[in-house]
Amino acid sequence: MSAHKTVIGPKPMTEEQVRKAPWMKVALAELGKGIHEIPGGKDFEAEHFRALSENNPRYSLLDWKKINKELAHRLTVNDGMQMEVKNIQVSKYLASTTIDRYTKVDTKKDGGHEWRMQAWCAAFVNWCLRQSGVKPLGSARAADWLKYGVSVEDPEPGAVTIVKPSPQWEVKGGSGHLAFFGGYEGDNVWILGGNQSRRVSWISKPSDRIVGFRWPKES
């Protein structure tokens, strides 16, 4: 008896729905690639320093075990290229927006830190729209998309969906989450987006978390 893979997500879109929202064809193709973010571990600065020293003699004169960690940290902040190369697919989404820095450092509960790409949910939406020939907003900030296109009350698959931030992210200045509408299932909404558990995926959100649906004016 053959095993069946569990399909996560709403029912498949019809050809007519894809025709109306061609960016969903792009988004679904990215989903099929299994794209996900690769975070930088605690040894990221050391890895970066070694990469620098291979191509720059002045760094090789320094012993990593003795180097001032704050100096190494600043070097890495000023040149996040290693993280960008590790996450070339995520970088291409961010490059489609007006954001000027693709990497950041998250402080962990244990006092350590972890290198991450900047929040890329809005960048994913922006890139998919642009790739399909539809003019995007250009912003990497989810809440800004409440001004995009036209508001829709009864969304069709492909509608740009703005989700309000969770309380813990709101206090940190988070602007929410952005993805594409896939359909309703009971009191929940299926959305396809990037940076969902650090990957391109389908997830389900309670309907009361949605603050708006938008549709491109030109589509």
C-alpha positions as CSV (number, residue, x, y, z in Angstrom):
1,M,0.0,0.0,0.0
2,S,1.6,3.3,-1.1
3,A,1.9,6.2,1.4
4,H,0.1,9.4,0.5
5,K,1.8,12.7,1.2
6,T,-0.4,15.0,3.3
7,V,-1.2,18.2,1.3
8,I,-1.2,21.3,3.5
9,G,-3.3,24.2,2.1
10,P,-6.6,25.1,0.6
11,K,-8.2,23.5,-2.4
12,P,-6.3,24.1,-5.6
13,M,-7.0,27.2,-7.6
14,T,-9.0,26.9,-10.9
15,E,-7.4,28.0,-14.2
16,E,-9.7,31.1,-14.2
17,Q,-8.5,32.1,-10.7
18,V,-4.9,31.8,-11.7
19,R,-5.7,33.9,-14.8
20,K,-7.1,36.6,-12.6
21,A,-4.1,36.4,-10.2
22,P,-1.0,35.4,-12.3
23,W,1.2,36.2,-9.4
24,M,-0.1,33.1,-7.6
25,K,1.5,31.0,-10.3
26,V,4.8,32.6,-9.4
27,A,4.2,32.2,-5.7
28,L,3.2,28.5,-6.0
29,A,6.4,27.9,-8.1
30,E,8.5,29.3,-5.2
31,L,6.6,27.1,-2.8
32,G,7.5,24.1,-4.9
33,K,11.2,24.9,-4.6
34,G,11.1,24.5,-0.8
35,I,12.7,27.9,-0.2
36,H,13.5,28.6,3.4
37,E,15.8,30.9,5.4
38,I,19.1,29.6,6.7
39,P,20.0,31.5,9.9
40,G,23.5,32.3,11.0
41,G,24.5,30.3,14.1
42,K,26.5,31.4,17.1
43,D,29.7,30.9,15.2
44,F,28.7,33.2,12.4
45,E,31.2,36.0,13.3
46,A,34.0,33.5,13.5
47,E,33.0,32.0,10.1
48,H,32.8,35.5,8.6
49,F,36.2,36.4,10.1
50,R,37.8,33.3,8.5
51,A,36.3,34.2,5.2
52,L,37.7,37.7,5.5
53,S,41.1,36.5,6.4
54,E,41.4,34.2,3.4
55,N,41.2,37.3,1.1
56,N,42.6,40.1,3.2
57,P,46.1,39.7,4.8
58,R,45.4,42.3,7.5
59,Y,42.8,40.1,9.1
60,S,45.0,37.1,9.1
61,L,47.4,38.8,11.4
62,L,44.8,38.6,14.2
63,D,44.1,35.5,16.3
64,W,40.4,34.9,16.3
65,K,40.6,33.6,19.9
66,K,42.1,36.9,21.0
67,I,40.2,39.3,18.8
68,N,37.8,41.7,20.4
69,K,34.3,40.2,19.8
70,E,32.7,43.6,19.5
71,L,35.1,44.5,16.7
72,A,34.2,41.2,14.9
73,H,30.5,41.9,15.4
74,R,30.9,45.4,13.8
75,L,32.7,43.9,10.9
76,T,29.9,41.5,10.3
77,V,27.2,44.1,10.7
78,N,28.9,46.3,8.1
79,D,29.2,43.4,5.7
80,G,26.3,40.9,5.9
81,M,27.3,39.4,2.5
82,Q,27.9,36.0,3.9
83,M,24.3,35.7,5.2
84,E,23.0,37.1,1.9
85,V,24.9,34.5,-0.1
86,K,23.6,31.7,2.2
87,N,20.1,33.0,1.5
88,I,20.3,34.0,-2.1
89,Q,16.6,33.3,-2.8
90,V,15.4,35.4,0.2
91,S,17.9,38.1,-0.9
92,K,16.2,38.4,-4.3
93,Y,12.9,39.0,-2.6
94,L,14.3,41.8,-0.4
95,A,16.2,43.3,-3.4
96,S,12.8,43.9,-5.1
97,T,11.9,46.4,-2.3
98,T,13.3,49.7,-1.1
99,I,14.9,48.2,2.0
100,D,18.7,48.9,2.2
101,R,19.9,46.2,4.6
102,Y,19.0,42.6,4.2
103,T,20.4,41.2,7.5
104,K,19.8,41.7,11.2
105,V,20.8,40.3,14.6
106,D,18.1,38.8,16.9
107,T,18.8,38.6,20.6
108,K,18.0,35.2,22.1
109,K,16.5,34.5,25.6
110,D,19.8,32.9,26.7
111,G,21.6,36.2,26.1
112,G,23.2,35.0,22.8
113,H,22.2,36.2,19.4
114,E,21.3,34.8,16.0
115,W,21.9,36.2,12.6
116,R,18.7,36.5,10.5
117,M,17.5,38.0,7.2
118,Q,15.2,41.0,7.7
119,A,11.5,40.1,7.8
120,W,10.8,39.1,4.3
121,C,7.1,38.3,4.1
122,A,6.2,41.6,2.3
123,A,9.3,41.3,0.1
124,F,8.0,37.9,-1.1
125,V,4.6,39.3,-2.0
126,N,6.3,42.3,-3.7
127,W,8.6,40.1,-5.8
128,C,5.8,37.7,-6.9
129,L,3.7,40.6,-8.1
130,R,6.6,42.2,-10.0
131,Q,7.6,38.9,-11.6
132,S,4.1,38.5,-12.9
133,G,4.2,41.9,-14.5
134,V,2.0,43.7,-11.9
135,K,3.3,46.9,-10.3
136,P,3.9,46.2,-6.6
137,L,4.1,48.7,-3.7
138,G,7.9,48.3,-3.2
139,S,7.7,48.3,0.6
140,A,9.1,45.6,2.9
141,R,6.8,46.8,5.7
142,A,3.5,44.8,5.9
143,A,1.3,47.5,7.3
144,D,2.2,49.8,4.4
145,W,0.3,47.5,2.1
146,L,-3.0,48.6,3.5
147,K,-2.6,51.5,1.0
148,Y,-1.9,49.2,-2.0
149,G,-4.3,48.9,-4.8
150,V,-8.0,48.7,-3.9
151,S,-9.7,47.2,-0.8
152,V,-11.8,44.0,-1.4
153,E,-14.5,42.7,1.0
154,D,-15.0,39.3,-0.6
155,P,-11.5,38.2,-1.5
156,E,-10.6,35.8,-4.3
157,P,-7.5,33.6,-4.2
158,G,-4.4,35.8,-4.7
159,A,-5.7,38.8,-2.7
160,V,-2.9,40.5,-0.8
161,T,-3.7,39.8,2.8
162,I,-2.5,42.0,5.7
163,V,-2.4,40.3,9.1
164,K,-2.1,42.3,12.3
165,P,0.9,41.7,14.5
166,S,0.8,39.4,17.5
167,P,1.0,41.3,20.9
168,Q,4.6,40.3,21.5
169,W,5.6,41.6,18.1
170,E,3.5,44.7,18.3
171,V,5.3,45.9,21.4
172,K,8.6,45.5,19.4
173,G,7.3,47.7,16.6
174,G,6.3,44.9,14.3
175,S,3.9,46.0,11.5
176,G,2.2,42.6,11.0
177,H,2.4,40.0,8.3
178,L,1.7,39.9,4.6
179,A,0.8,37.0,2.3
180,F,-1.6,35.9,-0.4
181,F,-5.2,34.8,0.3
182,G,-5.9,31.1,-0.5
183,G,-9.4,30.5,0.8
184,Y,-11.5,30.1,4.0
185,E,-11.8,27.0,6.1
186,G,-14.2,27.5,8.9
187,D,-13.2,30.5,11.0
188,N,-9.7,30.5,9.5
189,V,-8.0,31.8,6.4
190,W,-5.4,30.0,4.4
191,I,-2.5,32.3,3.3
192,L,0.5,31.6,1.1
193,G,3.6,33.6,1.9
194,G,7.2,33.9,2.8
195,N,8.9,34.0,6.2
196,Q,6.2,31.7,7.6
197,S,8.2,29.6,10.0
198,R,11.2,30.9,8.0
199,R,10.0,29.4,4.8
200,V,7.6,29.8,1.8
201,S,4.5,27.9,2.9
202,W,0.8,27.7,3.4
203,I,-0.4,28.5,6.9
204,S,-3.8,29.1,8.5
205,K,-4.7,32.2,10.5
206,P,-7.9,33.1,12.4
207,S,-10.1,35.4,10.4
208,D,-10.2,38.0,13.2
209,R,-6.4,38.5,12.7
210,I,-6.9,39.8,9.2
211,V,-7.0,43.6,8.9
212,G,-7.4,44.0,5.2
213,F,-7.5,42.4,1.7
214,R,-6.1,44.3,-1.2
215,W,-6.1,43.8,-5.0
216,P,-3.9,45.5,-7.6
217,K,-5.6,48.3,-9.4
218,E,-4.3,47.3,-12.8
219,S,-5.3,43.6,-12.6
